[in-house]
Amino acid sequence: MGEVVTVERRGNIALITLNRPEARNAIPPEMLVRLADAWTVVRDNPEIRVAMVTGAGDKAFCSGADLGRFIPLMSRARPPEDEWDRRLLADKEMLGRGLLRTSTWSSR
């Protein structure tokens, strides 16, 4: 599997692609953390004026959270398995940042 989130800059536009078409771009912990990182890149680059989010494949833009991965992790029914799980558990604001539910955008 390649990168689950890609960020491509086209002039003043950031194109963020959810890249898990085999799972209808369902968001596992890794994708959520990478989305939060992508939003930080967009926020911190004054040349980026617009961000567009798209989904790879032709079945779905995004089918939502990968609950089979999230629920056991967040309920502690399974231990963290990789750096993405650990980063998500270590930062209580990661979920909100990744899904843009909270904003720490500064004025430019």
C-alpha positions in Angstrom: 0.0 0.0 0.0 1.2 3.5 -0.8 0.7 6.6 1.1 -2.8 6.8 2.6 -2.9 10.6 2.3 -1.1 12.5 -0.3 -0.6 16.3 -0.5 0.2 17.9 -3.8 0.7 21.6 -4.3 -0.6 23.1 -7.5 0.3 26.8 -7.3 -1.8 28.2 -4.5 -3.9 25.1 -4.2 -3.2 22.1 -1.9 -4.8 18.8 -3.3 -5.2 16.4 -0.4 -6.1 12.9 -1.5 -7.5 10.1 0.7 -5.8 7.1 -0.9 -7.4 3.9 0.4 -9.8 3.0 -2.4 -9.9 -0.7 -1.6 -11.6 0.3 1.7 -13.7 3.1 0.2 -11.2 5.5 1.8 -12.3 4.6 5.3 -10.1 6.5 7.8 -7.9 4.3 10.0 -5.6 5.9 12.7 -2.7 6.4 10.2 -4.9 8.3 7.8 -6.3 10.5 10.5 -2.8 11.4 11.8 -1.6 12.1 8.3 -4.6 14.3 7.7 -3.8 16.3 10.8 -0.2 16.6 9.5 -1.5 17.7 6.1 -3.7 20.4 7.7 -0.6 21.7 9.5 1.3 22.0 6.2 -1.6 23.9 4.6 -2.0 26.2 7.6 1.7 26.9 7.8 2.3 27.7 4.1 1.3 31.2 3.4 1.3 30.5 -0.4 -1.5 28.0 -0.1 -4.9 29.7 -0.4 -7.2 26.8 -1.1 -7.2 23.1 0.0 -9.3 20.6 -1.9 -9.9 17.1 -0.5 -10.6 14.2 -2.8 -10.8 10.4 -2.5 -8.9 7.9 -4.7 -10.9 5.4 -6.7 -14.4 5.6 -8.2 -16.6 4.0 -5.5 -16.6 6.6 -2.6 -15.1 9.9 -1.5 -14.8 8.6 2.1 -16.9 6.0 3.9 -16.1 7.5 7.3 -13.9 6.1 10.1 -12.5 2.6 9.9 -14.4 1.5 13.1 -12.8 -1.9 13.1 -9.4 -0.1 13.8 -10.6 2.9 15.8 -13.0 1.4 18.4 -10.7 -1.3 19.7 -7.8 1.2 19.9 -9.8 4.1 21.5 -11.5 1.7 24.0 -8.1 0.1 24.8 -9.3 -3.3 23.7 -6.2 -3.5 21.6 -2.8 -2.0 22.3 -1.2 0.5 19.9 0.4 -1.4 17.1 2.4 1.3 15.3 3.6 4.9 15.4 0.2 6.1 14.1 -1.8 4.5 16.9 0.7 5.9 19.4 0.5 9.4 18.0 -3.3 9.3 18.0 -3.4 8.1 21.6 -0.8 10.6 22.8 -2.5 13.7 21.5 -6.1 14.2 22.6 -6.7 16.9 20.0 -5.5 14.8 17.0 -9.0 13.6 16.1 -10.4 17.1 16.0 -7.4 18.4 14.0 -7.5 15.6 11.5 -11.2 16.1 10.8 -11.1 19.9 11.1 -13.5 19.7 14.0 -11.3 22.2 16.0 -9.3 25.0 14.6 -6.0 26.4 15.6 -5.6 28.5 12.4 -3.8 31.7 12.9 -4.5 34.7 10.8 -1.8 35.3 8.2 
